[in-house]
Amino acid sequence: MSSYGQFCPVAKACEILEPRWTVLILMVILGGTSRFNEIRRGVPGVSPTLLAKRLRDLEAQNLVERVADRANGAIDYVPTKAAVQLDPIIDALGRWAHRNIDGDVTLQHLDARLLMWNIRRKLNAAALPQRRTVIRFDYVDAKQSERIYWLIVTPRAPVELCFTDPRFDVDLYVEASLRALTSYWIGYSSLSSEIANDRIRLIGDQLLIRTIDKWLVRSSFAEAC
């Protein structure tokens, strides 16, 4: 770890948190993600080798605890009390950026898979009918390999995100430009304005359409706009 050579507490904090990807990895873990491959989904730009190194660094700094499941050998990366104290600081940093960095600058960097991972992570299954519900997302302006996704919501089971057709009947089709749905999800625009401008189209179950603001939970930063 490089050092600023200063006794200033801010400098010491920066020494720990400044290495590339560190804060984003912490944000994902603090959000409840604990398995290596799932952390990678939440931080898709980081390589497996670098992610492993950053997790080791966080463990050495007493910010992450590596917990092994004796039954199946799976490893969970769990935030320590010190890391939990960083949660409101990271949240405040995001809210500051949301208020002060132009939305057009933010929306230059679009990632359909990352958006879908976040939609899956925050989706409110309790607001959906108590049966299997299948929602198909089609990003009409994304490249072919990243265009179509399915969310499968089953009572008392984790929400599934599929990259290939699960062969179930679809209850709701969401056709959208990637920029439009990202803008809505992160809070730069409203669903009504995107629909009015034909950038988002909802086709299918009318109950799902009427209650979309209940189950499609937006980014926690949306309220900062």
VENSUL-V74828 format. One record per pair of residues at least 12 apart in sequence whose ideal C-beta (glycine too) atoms are under 8 Angstrom apart, sorted by sequence separation. I is the first residue (numbers start at 1). J is the second residue. D is the distance in Angstrom with one decimal. If there is no record, write none. Layout:
i=I j=J d=D
i=I j=J d=D
//
This chain:
i=3 j=15 d=5.8
i=36 j=48 d=8.0
i=39 j=51 d=6.6
i=65 j=77 d=7.5
i=66 j=78 d=7.9
i=136 j=148 d=6.9
i=137 j=149 d=4.6
i=149 j=161 d=6.5
i=150 j=162 d=4.2
i=2 j=15 d=6.8
i=64 j=77 d=5.1
i=65 j=78 d=4.8
i=136 j=149 d=7.4
i=137 j=150 d=7.5
i=149 j=162 d=6.8
i=181 j=194 d=7.6
i=1 j=15 d=5.8
i=25 j=39 d=6.4
i=28 j=42 d=3.7
i=64 j=78 d=6.9
i=65 j=79 d=7.7
i=136 j=150 d=5.4
i=137 j=151 d=7.3
i=149 j=163 d=6.4
i=152 j=166 d=6.0
i=180 j=194 d=4.6
i=1 j=16 d=7.3
i=28 j=43 d=5.8
i=36 j=51 d=7.1
i=64 j=79 d=6.3
i=65 j=80 d=5.6
i=135 j=150 d=7.1
i=150 j=165 d=7.0
i=36 j=52 d=7.7
i=39 j=55 d=7.8
i=63 j=79 d=6.9
i=64 j=80 d=6.6
i=134 j=150 d=6.1
i=135 j=151 d=4.5
i=150 j=166 d=5.5
i=152 j=168 d=6.8
i=184 j=200 d=6.9
i=63 j=80 d=5.8
i=134 j=151 d=7.2
i=180 j=197 d=7.9
i=1 j=19 d=7.5
i=24 j=42 d=7.9
i=25 j=43 d=5.7
i=59 j=77 d=8.0
i=62 j=80 d=5.7
i=119 j=137 d=7.9
i=134 j=152 d=5.5
i=135 j=153 d=7.4
i=150 j=168 d=7.8
i=176 j=194 d=7.4
i=24 j=43 d=5.0
i=36 j=55 d=7.6
i=58 j=77 d=7.9
i=63 j=82 d=5.7
i=64 j=83 d=6.5
i=133 j=152 d=7.6
i=134 j=153 d=7.8
i=180 j=199 d=3.6
i=181 j=200 d=6.2
i=62 j=82 d=5.7
i=63 j=83 d=4.3
i=132 j=152 d=6.8
i=133 j=153 d=4.5
i=150 j=170 d=7.6
i=179 j=199 d=7.8
i=180 j=200 d=5.3
i=25 j=46 d=7.3
i=116 j=137 d=6.6
i=132 j=153 d=7.1
i=133 j=154 d=7.9
i=191 j=212 d=6.9
i=21 j=43 d=6.1
i=24 j=46 d=7.8
i=55 j=77 d=5.8
i=132 j=154 d=4.9
i=177 j=199 d=5.0
i=191 j=213 d=6.9
i=63 j=86 d=7.5
i=132 j=155 d=8.0
i=176 j=199 d=6.4
i=177 j=200 d=7.7
i=21 j=45 d=7.5
i=131 j=155 d=7.1
i=176 j=200 d=4.3
i=21 j=46 d=4.8
i=58 j=83 d=7.7
i=128 j=153 d=5.3
i=130 j=155 d=5.1
i=175 j=200 d=7.4
i=176 j=201 d=7.0
i=25 j=51 d=7.0
i=174 j=200 d=7.1
i=175 j=201 d=4.4
i=112 j=139 d=5.1
i=174 j=201 d=7.6
i=123 j=151 d=6.8
i=125 j=153 d=5.1
i=173 j=201 d=7.8
i=174 j=202 d=6.1
i=175 j=203 d=7.0
i=21 j=50 d=6.7
i=25 j=54 d=5.4
i=173 j=202 d=7.4
i=20 j=50 d=7.9
i=21 j=51 d=7.4
i=25 j=55 d=7.2
i=112 j=142 d=4.9
i=123 j=153 d=7.0
i=125 j=155 d=7.6
i=172 j=202 d=6.6
i=173 j=203 d=4.3
i=120 j=151 d=6.1
i=172 j=203 d=7.3
i=173 j=204 d=5.4
i=185 j=216 d=7.8
i=187 j=218 d=6.0
i=22 j=54 d=5.8
i=26 j=58 d=7.0
i=119 j=151 d=7.3
i=134 j=166 d=7.1
i=172 j=204 d=4.0
i=186 j=218 d=7.2
i=187 j=219 d=6.1
i=21 j=54 d=5.7
i=25 j=58 d=7.1
i=113 j=146 d=6.2
i=116 j=149 d=4.8
i=171 j=204 d=5.6
i=172 j=205 d=5.3
i=185 j=218 d=5.2
i=186 j=219 d=4.8
i=112 j=146 d=4.5
i=125 j=159 d=6.0
i=134 j=168 d=4.7
i=136 j=170 d=4.7
i=170 j=204 d=6.8
i=171 j=205 d=4.6
i=184 j=218 d=7.2
i=185 j=219 d=5.8
i=187 j=221 d=6.2
i=19 j=54 d=6.9
i=22 j=57 d=7.4
i=29 j=64 d=6.5
i=112 j=147 d=7.3
i=116 j=151 d=7.8
i=134 j=169 d=6.6
i=135 j=170 d=7.3
i=138 j=173 d=6.9
i=140 j=175 d=6.1
i=186 j=221 d=6.4
i=187 j=222 d=2.8
i=22 j=58 d=7.2
i=123 j=159 d=5.3
i=132 j=168 d=7.0
i=134 j=170 d=5.0
i=135 j=171 d=6.5
i=136 j=172 d=7.3
i=138 j=174 d=7.0
i=140 j=176 d=7.0
i=141 j=177 d=4.8
i=142 j=178 d=5.1
i=172 j=208 d=4.5
i=186 j=222 d=6.2
i=187 j=223 d=6.9
i=26 j=63 d=6.8
i=112 j=149 d=7.4
i=134 j=171 d=5.4
i=135 j=172 d=4.8
i=136 j=173 d=5.2
i=137 j=174 d=4.8
i=138 j=175 d=4.8
i=139 j=176 d=6.3
i=140 j=177 d=6.1
i=141 j=178 d=5.7
i=171 j=208 d=6.0
i=172 j=209 d=6.9
i=185 j=222 d=7.5
i=187 j=224 d=7.0
i=188 j=225 d=6.5
i=19 j=57 d=7.0
i=26 j=64 d=7.9
i=39 j=77 d=6.8
i=133 j=171 d=5.2
i=134 j=172 d=7.8
i=136 j=174 d=6.9
i=138 j=176 d=7.4
i=139 j=177 d=7.0
i=141 j=179 d=7.3
i=187 j=225 d=4.5
i=35 j=74 d=6.9
i=36 j=75 d=6.7
i=120 j=159 d=5.2
i=133 j=172 d=7.8
i=135 j=174 d=6.5
i=137 j=176 d=7.3
i=139 j=178 d=4.3
i=35 j=75 d=7.4
i=120 j=160 d=7.9
i=35 j=76 d=6.4
i=36 j=77 d=7.3
i=120 j=161 d=4.4
i=34 j=76 d=4.0
i=35 j=77 d=7.7
i=139 j=181 d=7.2
i=34 j=77 d=5.4
i=34 j=78 d=6.1
i=117 j=161 d=6.7
i=137 j=181 d=7.7
i=16 j=61 d=5.3
i=116 j=161 d=5.8
i=16 j=63 d=7.6
i=29 j=77 d=5.8
i=29 j=78 d=7.7
i=30 j=79 d=5.5
i=29 j=79 d=5.4
i=26 j=79 d=7.5
i=30 j=83 d=6.6
i=29 j=83 d=7.3
i=30 j=84 d=7.0
i=1 j=57 d=7.3
i=30 j=86 d=7.3
i=26 j=83 d=6.3
i=30 j=87 d=4.9
i=26 j=86 d=6.4
i=30 j=90 d=7.0
i=27 j=90 d=5.3
i=115 j=178 d=7.2
i=26 j=90 d=6.6
i=112 j=178 d=5.4
i=115 j=181 d=6.8
i=119 j=185 d=6.7
i=23 j=90 d=6.2
i=27 j=94 d=7.9
i=44 j=111 d=6.6
i=115 j=182 d=5.5
i=118 j=185 d=7.2
i=110 j=178 d=5.0
i=17 j=86 d=8.0
i=44 j=113 d=6.3
i=110 j=179 d=6.1
i=23 j=93 d=7.7
i=44 j=114 d=5.4
i=115 j=185 d=6.5
i=41 j=113 d=7.7
i=42 j=114 d=7.7
i=107 j=179 d=5.7
i=110 j=182 d=5.7
i=41 j=114 d=7.9
i=44 j=117 d=7.9
i=135 j=208 d=7.3
i=42 j=117 d=6.2
i=107 j=182 d=6.3
i=133 j=208 d=7.2
i=41 j=117 d=4.9
i=42 j=118 d=7.8
i=107 j=183 d=6.1
i=129 j=207 d=7.1
i=42 j=121 d=7.7
i=103 j=183 d=7.1
i=106 j=186 d=7.3
i=128 j=208 d=7.3
i=107 j=188 d=7.1
i=106 j=188 d=7.7
i=128 j=211 d=8.0
i=127 j=211 d=6.0
i=103 j=188 d=4.3
i=127 j=214 d=3.9
i=128 j=215 d=5.2
i=33 j=121 d=7.5
i=98 j=186 d=7.7
i=127 j=215 d=4.0
i=32 j=121 d=7.8
i=98 j=187 d=7.1
i=31 j=121 d=7.0
i=124 j=214 d=6.4
i=125 j=215 d=7.3
i=124 j=215 d=4.8
i=123 j=215 d=6.1
i=124 j=216 d=8.0
i=123 j=216 d=6.8
i=124 j=217 d=5.1
i=123 j=217 d=6.3
i=122 j=217 d=4.3
i=122 j=218 d=7.6
i=119 j=216 d=6.8
i=122 j=219 d=7.6
i=118 j=219 d=7.0
i=98 j=221 d=4.6
i=99 j=224 d=5.7
i=94 j=220 d=8.0
i=95 j=221 d=6.0
i=98 j=224 d=4.3
i=99 j=225 d=7.3
i=94 j=221 d=5.2
i=98 j=225 d=6.3
i=91 j=220 d=7.2
i=95 j=224 d=4.1
i=94 j=224 d=7.7
//
